């Protein structure tokens, strides 16, 4: 009964926030875009970097981009033809030195929309750029994104209680922290949306960065988060497996044993930590696949990890 009561309260609160600014649709794009923050992002008094965007492959797909020195993080949305009431926040990777994302969406959010899910993709700020929040700056953006999605949910045919989060590589670290530290307020409220909760209904972590501890830490991510000489206490503070609460959401994990970028032990540590706390968790470890395997396998078929994610979300009630 308490879960249903909480859900009704969330529905009522989200409905009261429907006057929030609508997302803006670019005529040539299948997605809509909105800034995460109504003005300047918090904690930027010492930020002097200039945001830029580059092609990930020179001369390649003009939508295959990466954003560096992010100062105005944003959220894109792809609407399904027939909404099933669920939403998913996608958090891309980039080793915390860039965000590998395009403003016109990609194959995974398009696939999610084909399932009836309203799919959101987040661009986020980076910890080495001088933000006051330091290693928590991307977590601030993720918490804000969850709240914006819930604030707009009633007008989109989305149940504000059923908003999941999935992350890839360093974005998996952001998603893992979002799924374990939703009880910690990382910024002062800026508008009415910030009264909404940040806990994901469920989480998906793909070849994720998880730990800041040796010997399995991803060196580039840790350096970007904490600098060149982090203390043991700092390493533990950013290690998602060290902060799993008793009410963490059901979590799906997928990785490849031959990953040469982020040691697969990151995924194993998270699985162990969730299991120790009694949190529903499913893990898929491929023998081969490396780092960054995508929506489809080499034969063009839907990747087994994506099939399993769909089944996991359905089993836990994100959608039917």
DACORJO-V468149 format. One record per residue. RES is the residue in one letter. SS is DSSP state (2 for helix, 1 for strand, 0 for the rest). Layout:
res	ss
RES	SS
RES	SS
This chain:
res	ss
X	0
X	2
X	2
X	2
X	2
X	2
X	2
X	2
X	2
X	2
X	2
X	2
X	2
X	2
X	2
X	2
X	0
X	0
X	0
X	0
X	0
X	0
X	0
X	1
X	1
X	0
X	0
X	0
X	0
X	0
X	0
X	1
X	1
X	1
X	1
X	0
X	0
X	0
X	0
X	0
X	0
X	0
X	0
X	0
X	0
X	0
X	0
X	0
X	0
X	0
X	0
X	1
X	1
X	1
X	1
X	0
X	0
X	0
X	0
X	0
X	0
X	0
X	0
X	0
X	1
X	1
X	1
X	1
X	0
X	0
X	0
X	0
X	0
X	1
X	1
X	1
X	1
X	1
X	0
X	0
X	0
X	0
X	0
X	0
X	0
X	0
X	1
X	1
X	1
X	1
X	1
X	0
X	0
X	0
X	0
X	0
X	0
X	0
X	1
X	0
X	0
X	0
X	0
X	0
X	0
X	0
X	2
X	2
X	2
X	2
X	2
X	2
X	2
X	2
X	0
X	0
X	0
X	1
X	1
X	1
X	1
X	1
X	0
X	0
X	0
X	0
X	2
X	2
X	2
X	0
X	0
X	0
X	0
X	2
X	2
X	2
X	2
X	2
X	2
X	2
X	2
X	2
X	2
X	2
X	2
X	2
X	2
X	2
X	2
X	2
X	2
X	2
X	2
X	2
X	2
X	2
X	0
X	0
X	0
X	0
X	0
X	0
X	1
X	1
X	1
X	1
X	1
X	1
X	0
X	2
X	2
X	2
X	2
X	2
X	2
X	2
X	2
X	2
X	2
X	2
X	0
X	0
X	0
X	0
X	0
X	0
X	0
X	0
X	0
X	0
X	0
X	2
X	2
X	2
X	2
X	0
X	0
X	0
X	0
X	0
X	0
X	1
X	1
X	1
X	1
X	1
X	0
X	0
X	0
X	0
X	0
X	0
X	0
X	0
X	0
X	0
X	0
X	0
X	2
X	2
X	2
X	2
X	2
X	2
X	2
X	2
X	0
X	0
X	0
X	0
X	0
X	2
X	2
X	2
X	2
X	2
X	2
X	0
X	0
X	2
X	2
X	2
X	0
X	0
X	0
X	0
X	0
X	0
X	0
X	1
X	1
X	1
X	1
X	1
X	1
X	1
X	0
X	0
X	0
X	0
X	0
X	0
X	0
X	0
X	2
X	2
X	2
X	2
X	2
X	2
X	2
X	2
X	2
X	2
X	2
X	2
X	0
X	0
X	0
X	0
X	1
X	1
X	1
X	1
X	1
X	1
X	0
X	0
X	0
X	0
X	0
X	0
X	0
X	0
X	0
X	1
X	0
X	0
X	0
X	0
X	0
X	1
X	0
X	2
X	2
X	2
X	2
X	2
X	2
X	2
X	2
X	2
X	2
X	2
X	2
X	0
X	0
X	0
X	0
X	0
